[in-house]
């Protein structure tokens, strides 16, 4: 089973590029972020005619996540548990069943967190960075709950986290950014250290591997990228992992997203 994550940066602007990639790469499942569309306006027919079941958790003009699956999706849940007041559409879950078993899919668009604002030595209450770290605490709690079920699951999407310096072409420019601050990296490590496996690093080592290039300052042409789109796998899911790669060349196409797809293959 081939499962991909792809921050498309707006379904209205990017659906031709997304459909071309789906036709070529043929993932069984695609987890999408930043669809920037309410559910009723999402062009689901474009994907249903390609054989995909479509589930969305949308929001007007911002955020929004979706799951496209050629296999039936069960027990769909929208929103990250832990804060009933959080209205941002950043998280969706569903179970997909393969020939050899099932896996729980957690598609996420983690908050960016900038600008970073501190007050009395701590992230300023109500600020974007405090929201990011609080959201990551909730994600850790959800991971603990899923681990307790002992069923295979994955958490994939745009984490807006640069895990290590080698995951940025110029790490020095990101030191004070919410994507690479020590607090952000520590929160990410706490989630991984629950017993999850970062899929890409089981297959590829070293620097120079990125999933995002800014539209500004010729970042793509200079390969000035960062790796912020990740798959975290539970132990049962990691046992099924066959491969994980980044479809880098998609970034060079017409009207691309600033992200590219990352995908895994599971023996399921």
PABABA-827726 format. One record per atom (N, C-alpha, C, O): residue in three letters; x, y, z. Coordinates in pm, whole numbers, plus 50000, padded with zeros to 5 digits. Layout:
N
alaXYZ/...
***
This chain:
268
unk500844988150000/unk500005000050000/unk500895012550000/unk501775014050084/unk500645021249906/unk501405033749896/unk500585045049956/unk499465047749913/unk501155051750057/unk500495062650128/unk501365074950117/unk502565074550146/unk500765086050075/unk501525098450056/unk500955109550143/unk499775109350179/unk501805119150175/unk501365131650236/unk501795143050146/unk502895142850089/unk500915153050132/unk501185163850037/unk500465176450084/unk499235176950086/unk501225186650121/unk500665199850146/unk500515206650012/unk501505210249948/unk499275208549969/unk499045213249833/unk498915228449823/unk498895233949714/unk498815235249938/unk498795249949939/unk497645255449855/unk497835264349772/unk496445250049878/unk495255255449813/unk494735246549702/unk495355245749596/unk493605239949724/unk493075230749623/unk492625238249498/unk492755232949387/unk492105250349513/unk491625257849397/unk492765260949301/unk492605259849179/unk493905264849355/unk495045268449271/unk495825256349223/unk496495256949120/unk495745245249299/unk496685234449275/unk496055221549223/unk496775211749204/unk494745221349199/unk494155208549162/unk494685202749030/unk494775190549020/unk495045210948928/unk495615204448809/unk496925197248839/unk497145185948794/unk497805203748915/unk499085197448950/unk498855185249039/unk499545175149024/unk497905186149131/unk497605174849218/unk497075163049138/unk497495151649161/unk496165165549047/unk495605154548966/unk496675148148877/unk496695135948862/unk497555156248820/unk498635150548739/unk499515141348822/unk499895130548779/unk499845145848944/unk500685137649030/unk499975124849072/unk500585114149075/unk498695125749105/unk497925113749143/unk497905103649029/unk498045091549051/unk497735108448906/unk497685099548791/unk499025092548768/unk499065080948728/unk500115099748795/unk501445094048773/unk501895085148889/unk502345073948869/unk501765090349011/unk502295083349128/unk501365072349177/unk501815062649237/unk500075073949152/unk499045064049186/unk499115059249331/unk499155047249355/unk499135068449428/unk499105063849567/unk497745057649599/unk496715061849546/unk497755047849686/unk496485042149733/unk495775051949825/unk494545052749828/unk496565059449900/unk496035069349994/unk496875082049983/unk498095081349973/unk496215093549984/unk496915106349989/unk496325114750103/unk495125117250108/unk497205118850193/unk496815127850302/unk497195141950259/unk498365144750233/unk496215150850251/unk496435164250201/unk496345174550313/unk495565172950408/unk497155185050301/unk497085196150395/unk496935209350319/unk497225210350199/unk496465219350392/unk496215232750337/unk495325232250213/unk495665237950109/unk494205225450225/unk493265225350113/unk492605239150098/unk492145242649989/unk492545246850207/unk492015260550204/unk490625261050140/unk490365269250052/unk489755252250186/unk488415251250129/unk487465245750234/unk487825236950312/unk486255250950236/unk485215244650318/unk484835231450252/unk485045229550132/unk484275222350330/unk484005208850281/unk483125208750156/unk483385201250062/unk482085217150156/unk481125216650045/unk481705222049915/unk481145219449808/unk482805229449922/unk483415234849800/unk484605226649751/unk485185229649647/unk484965216449824/unk486095208049782/unk485685200349656/unk484625194149655/unk486505200449550/unk486135193949422/unk486275178849427/unk487095173049355/unk485485172549510/unk485625158249535/unk485425149849409/unk485975138949397/unk484615154949314/unk484355147049193/unk485615144749112/unk485725134549043/unk486595153849119/unk487855151949047/unk488585139549096/unk489295133049019/unk488425136349221/unk489135125149281/unk488285112449284/unk488795101349274/unk486985114349299/unk486095102749294/unk486125096149157/unk486035083949147/unk486255104149051/unk486315098348917/unk487645091048893/unk487765083348798/unk488625093348980/unk489895086148976/unk489895074149070/unk490915067549087/unk488755071549130/unk488625059749215/unk488895062049362/unk489025052449438/unk488975074749404/unk489275077649543/unk488005080549624/unk487095087349577/unk487965075149744/unk487005079749844/unk487575092449906/unk488785093449926/unk486715102049937/unk487175115249981/unk486565118650117/unk485355118050136/unk487435122350210/unk486995127550339/unk487755140450366/unk488975140950349/unk487045150850407/unk487665163850429/unk487335169450567/unk486335165950629/unk488205178150612/unk487945186250732/unk488435200150695/unk489595203650716/unk487495208150640/unk487885220550576/unk487585233050657/unk486935232550761/unk488095244150605/unk487965257150669/unk488135267650561/unk489015266250475/unk487345278150562/unk487395288150457/unk488735295350454/unk489145301450553/unk489405294750340/unk490595302650308/unk491885298350379/unk492975302050336/unk491775290650487/unk492955286950563/unk492925272050598/unk491875265650600/unk494125266750625/unk494245253250682/unk493475242850600/unk493435243750477/unk492885233150666/unk492105222850600/unk492925210650564/unk494025211750510/unk492365198850595/unk493035186150566/unk492045176750499/unk490825178450510/unk492575166850429/unk491725157350358/unk492435143850345/unk493655142850355/unk491625133650323/unk492135120250292/unk491495115650162/unk490275115750148/unk492335111650067/unk491885105049945/unk492325090449954/unk493495087749979/unk491405081249934/unk491755067049949/unk491035058449847/unk489815059549829/unk491795049949779/unk491195040449685/unk490535028849758/unk489775021149699/unk490825027649886/unk490205017449970/unk489205024150063/unk489355036050094/unk488205016850109/unk487215022950198/unk487845028250326/unk488795022450378/unk487305039350375/unk487755045450499/unk486695043050606/unk485495044750582/unk487155039250724/unk486245036350834/unk486545045350953/unk487675050050970/unk485535047551035/unk485675054851161/unk486415068151141/unk487455070451203/unk485885076651056/unk486495089751029/unk486235099151146/unk485105100451193/unk487305105651193/unk487185115451301/unk487895128251259/unk488985128051201/unk487265139251290/unk487795152351251/unk488145160651374/unk487365161651468/unk489345166651372/unk489795175051481/unk490655167451581/unk490375155951613/unk491695174051629/unk492605168051726/unk491975169251865/unk491655180351909/unk491805158151935/unk491205158652069/unk492035167252165/unk493235169252146/unk491345172252269/unk492045179152375/unk491715193752393/unk492105199752493/unk490995199652296/unk490615213752309/unk489375216252226/unk489465218152104/unk488225216252290/unk486955218052219/unk486785232152163/unk485905234552081/unk487635241552207/unk487525255352158/unk488355257752033/unk488265268451972/unk489165248051994/unk490045249751878/unk489235247951750/unk488745237151721/unk489105258751675/unk488295258551553/unk489125256851426/unk488565256651317/unk490435255551439/unk491275254251321/unk491255239851269/unk491445230351345/unk491015238351138/unk490885225251075/unk492265219951037/unk492785222950929/unk492855212151127/unk494245207851109/unk494445192851125/unk495585188251117/unk493405185051147/unk493625171051184/unk492445162551141/unk491285166451157/unk492755150751086/unk491725141251046/unk492265127051063/unk493435124451037/unk491395118051108/unk491785104051127/unk490795094951056/unk489615098151042/unk491295083451011/unk490435072950956/unk491225060050953/unk492455060150958/unk490525048950944/unk491165035950932/unk490995030850789/unk489905031250733/unk492095026050732/unk492055020050599/unk492445005450612/unk493345001850688/unk491744996950538/unk491964982550547/unk492604977450419/unk492064979250310/unk493774971050432/unk494454965150319/unk494224950250312/unk493394944750384/unk494954943750224/unk494784929250205/unk495214921350328/unk494674910650355/unk496184926850404/unk496754919250516/unk496394925050652/unk496824919750755/unk495624935850654/unk495294941750782/unk494934956450768/unk494804961550657/unk494764963150882/unk494324977050883/unk495374986050946/unk496214981651024/unk495314998850910/unk496185008850970/unk495365021550993/unk494565025550909/unk495585027751107/unk494925040251140/unk495735051751082/unk496935052751106/unk495075060351005/unk495725071650940/unk495425084351019/unk494255087251047/unk496445091751055/unk496285104651121/unk496935115151032/unk498155116151026/unk496115122950963/unk496625133450876/unk496625146650949/unk495615150551008/unk497765153750948/unk497875165751030/unk498575177250957/unk499425175250870/unk498165189250997/unk498815201550953/unk499155209251079/unk498335216851131/unk500375207351128/unk500785213051255/unk500985228151241/unk501515232651140/unk500585235951341/unk500725250451332/unk502155254951306/unk503105248851353/unk502275265751229/unk503585271351198/unk504245277251322/unk505415274351350/unk503525285351397/unk504025290551524/unk504715304051519/unk505085309351623/unk504885309651402/unk505485322951392/unk504415333851388/unk503335331551335/unk504695345551444/unk505965349551508/unk506115343551648/unk505135341351719/unk507365341151685/unk507675335951818/unk507675347551917/unk508455356951904/unk506815346652013/unk506705357252114/unk506825351152254/unk506145341452286/unk507705357152335/unk507905352452472/unk507505363352571/unk507595375252542/unk507055358952686/unk506665368052794/unk507115361952926/unk506675351052963/unk507985368952997/unk508525363853123/unk509185350153106/unk509045341353190/unk509895348652996/unk510655336552973/unk509875324652921/unk510425313752907/unk508595326552890/unk507755315752839/unk507005320552716/unk506825332652699/unk506555311352629/unk505765315552514/unk504565323952559/unk503845320152651/unk504365335152494/unk503315344452533/unk501945337952522/unk501605332652416/unk501145338152630/unk499805332252625/unk498975338352513/unk498965350552494/unk498285329952440/unk497465334652329/unk498225337052201/unk497615340152099/unk499545335652205/unk500345337852086/unk500405325451997/unk500015314552037/unk500895327551876/unk500955316551779/unk501945305751821/unk501725293951793/unk503035309751888/unk504005299551929/unk503465291252045/unk503685279152050/unk502765297552136/unk502145290052246/unk501115280252190/unk501005268952239/unk500365284452088/unk499375275652025/unk500065263551961/unk499595252251973/unk501175266051894/unk501915254951831/unk502335244651935/unk502115232651916/unk502955249152044/unk503445239852145/unk502295232752216/unk502405220952250/unk501195239852239/unk500025233552300/unk499445222952207/unk499025212252252/unk499415225952078/unk498905216351978/unk499775203751977/unk499265192651965/unk501085205551990/unk501995194251992/unk501825185952120/unk501985173752117/unk501505192452229/unk501195185052351/unk499965176352331/unk499935164852375/unk498955181752265/unk497755173952236/unk498055162452141/unk497495151552156/unk498935164752043/unk499315154051951/unk500035142852025/unk499815131051998/unk500895146552119/unk501575136452201/unk500555128352281/unk500675116152290/unk499575134852339/unk498535127852414/unk497775118252324/unk497455107052364/unk497475122552201/unk496755113952107/unk497625101952068/unk497125090752057/unk498915104352046/unk499815093252013/unk499855083052126/unk499855070952101/unk499895087752250/unk499895078552365/unk498625070052365/unk498675058052390/unk497495076352338/unk496225069052337/unk496195058552227/unk495715047452248/unk496705061952109/unk496715052451999/unk497715041052026/unk497445029551991/unk498845044352086/unk499805033852120/unk499205023752218/unk499515011952212/unk498345028552305/unk497735019652404/unk496815009252340/unk496564998752398/unk496315012252219/unk495465002652150/unk496264991252088/unk495714980652057/unk497574993452069/unk498494983852007/unk498114980651863/unk498544970451809/unk497334989251801/unk496994987651660/unk497924996351575/unk498315007251618/unk498294991751455/unk499184999751370/unk498575013251335/unk497405014151299/unk499385023851346/unk498915037051305/unk500105045351257/unk501255042251285/unk499775055751184/unk500795065451140/unk500255079351158/unk499055081851147/unk501165088551185/unk500855102851192/unk501685109751086/unk502915109951094/unk501025115450985/unk501745120750870/unk501165134050828/unk499975136650842/unk502055142450776/unk501615155350726/unk502705165650732/unk503895162550743/unk502275178250724/unk503175189550736/unk503325192750884/unk502425198550945/unk504455188850942/unk504705190951084/unk505215205051114/unk505215209151230/unk505635212251013/unk506265225251038/unk507355224151145/unk507485232851231/unk508115213451137/unk509245210851226/unk510445206651143/unk510355197351063/unk511575213451162/unk512855209351106/unk513545201251216/unk514075207151309/unk513545187851207/unk514005179851321/unk515445182351363/unk515745183051482/unk516335183751264/unk517755185651292/unk518345195551192/unk517745198551089/unk519525200651224/unk520165210251134/unk520375204550995/unk520305212050897/unk520635191650983/unk520875185750852/unk519625186050763/unk519705183550643/unk518475189150822/unk517225189850747/unk516945203750691/unk515835206650648/unk517945212250692/unk517845225650632/unk519125228750555/unk520225225650601/unk518965234950438/unk520145238550359/unk520985248950431/unk522205248850423/unk520305258250502/unk520995268650578/unk520435268950720/unk519625277650753/unk520845259750803/unk520245258850937/unk520405271451020/unk519605274151109/unk521435279150992/unk521675291051074/unk520565301351063/unk520325308851157/unk519875301850949/unk518825311950933/unk517525307851000/unk516595315851010/unk517445295351047/unk516225290351110/unk516325289251262/unk515365284951326/unk517445293051319/unk517675290651461/unk516585296551552/unk516205290351651/unk516095308351519/unk515105315051602/unk513685313751548/unk512755319951599/unk513545305751444/unk512235303751383/unk511475292851459/unk512085283851516/unk510165293751460/unk509335284051532/unk509515269851479/unk509235260251550/unk509975268451355/unk510145255151298/unk511365247851353/unk511455235651343/unk512315255351411/unk513565249051453/unk513995253051594/unk515055248851640/unk513205260951663/unk513565264751799/unk513725252251887/unk513095242051861/unk514545253051991/unk514745241552080/unk513445236152139/unk513295224052154/unk512505245052173/unk511245240452230/unk510435232152130/unk509795222252167/unk510465236352003/unk509745229151899/unk510355215351876/unk509655205351868/unk511675215151864/unk512355202451841/unk512185193051960/unk512045180951942/unk512205198452080/unk512025190052198/unk510625183952200/unk510465172252236/unk509605191652162/unk508245186552159/unk508115175452054/unk507425165452077/unk508775177351941/unk508765166951836/unk509465154351885/unk508985143251863/unk510605156051951/unk511335144352001/unk510535136752106/unk510605124452113/unk509775143952188/unk508955137252289/unk507945127952222/unk507665117052272/unk507395132452111/unk506435123952038/unk507145111751978/unk506685100451993/unk508265114151911/unk509015103051851/unk509465093151958/unk509415081051938/unk509905098452070/unk510465089952176/unk509425081552249/unk509775073552335/unk508165083452217/unk507145074452270/unk507315060352214/unk506765050752268/unk508085059452105/unk508295046552041/unk507925046651894/unk507745036151832/unk507805058851838/unk507455060151696/unk508725060451611/unk509815063551659/unk508565057051485/unk509675056651389/unk509475067351283/unk508415068051220/unk510495075751263/unk510445085751155/unk510865078751027/unk512035075651006/unk509875076350940/unk510045067150828/unk511185070850735/unk511985062250697/unk511285083650698/unk512285087650599/unk513695084350645/unk514515079750566/unk513985086550772/unk515345084350822/unk515685069550841/unk516825066250870/unk514725060850824/unk515055046550821/unk515565042250685/unk516145031450670/unk515345050650584/unk515735047150448/unk516815056250391/unk517585052050304/unk516885068750437/unk517795078650379/unk518495086150491/unk517835090850585/unk519805087450483/unk520565094650584/unk521245106750523/unk521305108150400/unk521745115550609/unk522495127150563/unk521625138950524/unk520395137950525/unk522275150050490/unk521585162250453/unk521245163050306/unk521505153750229/unk520655174250268/unk520325176650128/unk518985171250083/unk518685171249963/unk518165166550176/unk516865160750142/unk515775169750199/unk515655171050321/unk514985175950111/unk514035185850154/unk512645183050096/unk512495176049996/unk511625188750163/unk510255187150114/unk509555200550093/unk508405200850052/unk510255211550123/unk509685224950109/unk510755234550061/unk511875234650111/unk510375242749964/unk511205253749915/unk510325265949903/unk509295265549835/unk510705276849967/unk509915289149963/unk509805294249819/unk510665291749735/unk508715301449792/unk508545307549660/unk509475319349639/unk509745323149525/unk509995325249748/unk510775337449739/unk512275334549718/unk512775323849751/unk512945344349662/unk514415344749655/unk515035332749583/unk516155328849613/unk514305327149489/unk514865316149410/unk515275304049491/unk516245297349458/unk514535301149598/unk514905290349688/unk514995276849617/unk515895268949643/unk514055274249525/unk514075261349455/unk515325260249366/unk516005249949367/unk515615270549291/unk516755270049200/unk518075268549276/unk519035262849223/unk518115273649398/unk519335272549479/unk519295260449572/unk520225258249650/unk518215252649564/unk518005241249653/unk518115245449800/unk518675238349884/unk517575257149829/unk517565262449965/unk516275257650034/unk515335265350052/unk516265244950070/unk515045238850121/unk515125234550266/unk516165235750331/unk514015229450315/unk513925223550448/unk513045211050440/unk512215209550351/unk513255202150534/unk512445189850540/unk511505190950659/unk511935190050774/unk510215192850630/unk509245195050737/unk508005186150724/unk507085187150806/unk507955177550622/unk506815168550601/unk507265154450639/unk508195149050580/unk506595148650738/unk507105136350799/unk506035125650817/unk504845128450827/unk506505113250820/unk505715101650861/unk506265096350991/unk507445092750998/unk505455095851095/unk505815089151219/unk504965076551230/unk503735077051219/unk505625065151251/unk504955052251248/unk504985045551385/unk506005045851454/unk503855039751423/unk503815031651545/unk504665019151524/unk504985015851409/unk505035012151632/unk505855000051613/unk505234989851518/unk505934984051435/unk503934987651529/unk503274978151440/unk503264982651296/unk503314974451205/unk503204995851274/unk503235001151139/unk504655001051084/unk504864998150966/unk505635004251169/unk507035004351125/unk507474990551079/unk508304989450989/unk506934980151138/unk507264966451097/unk506824963650953/unk507334954350889/unk505884971450903/unk505334969350769/unk506024978050664/unk505724976850545/unk506924986850707/unk507514996650616/unk508434990050513/unk509324982250547/unk508194993550387/unk509034988750277/unk509914999750221/unk511054997250182/unk509405012050216/unk510185023050158/unk509575036350199/unk508415036950240/unk510365046950188/unk509905060650209/unk510775069850125/unk511995069350133/unk510145078250043/unk510875087049952/unk510155100449938/unk508995101949976/unk510875110149881/unk510345123449854/unk510285125449702/unk511275123249633/unk509125129649652/unk508975132449508/unk509425146849479/unk508605155549450/unk510705149049486/unk511265162549477/unk510945169549345/unk510665181449344/unk510985162349234/unk510885168549103/unk509545175549079/unk509425183748988/unk508535172349159/unk507235178749144/unk507345193949161/unk506565201549104/unk508325198249242/unk508475212549271/unk508855220749147/unk508625232849144/unk509425214149047/unk509875221348927/unk508775223148823/unk509015229248718/unk507585218148850/unk506535218748751/unk505785232148755/unk506055240648840/unk504855233648663/unk504095246048652/unk503145247748769/unk502445238248807/unk503105259648827/unk502235263248939/unk502295252949051/unk501255247549091/unk503495250149102/unk503615239749205/unk503235245049343/unk503205257149366/unk502965235849433/unk502935239249574/unk504375241949618/unk505315238149550/unk504525248649733/unk505875250549786/unk506365238049860/unk507525237249899/unk505465228149878/unk505825215049931/unk505805204749818/unk505245207249711/unk506415193349843/unk506315182049750/unk505815169749827/unk505895169449950/unk505315159749756/unk504825147749825/unk505955139649888/unk507065138749834/unk505635133850001/unk506465123650064/unk505605111150074/unk504425112050108/unk506175099550045/unk505355087450047/unk506075075650110/unk507305074850114/unk505255066550159/unk505765053850211/unk505055042350142/unk503975044050086/unk505675030850146/unk505035018350105/unk504995009050224/unk506005006850291/unk503815003550249/unk503624994150359/unk503234980450304/unk502524979450204/unk503694970150369/unk503334956450332/unk502044952850404/unk502034945650504/unk500954958050349/unk499664955750412/unk498544955050308/unk497374953150343/
***
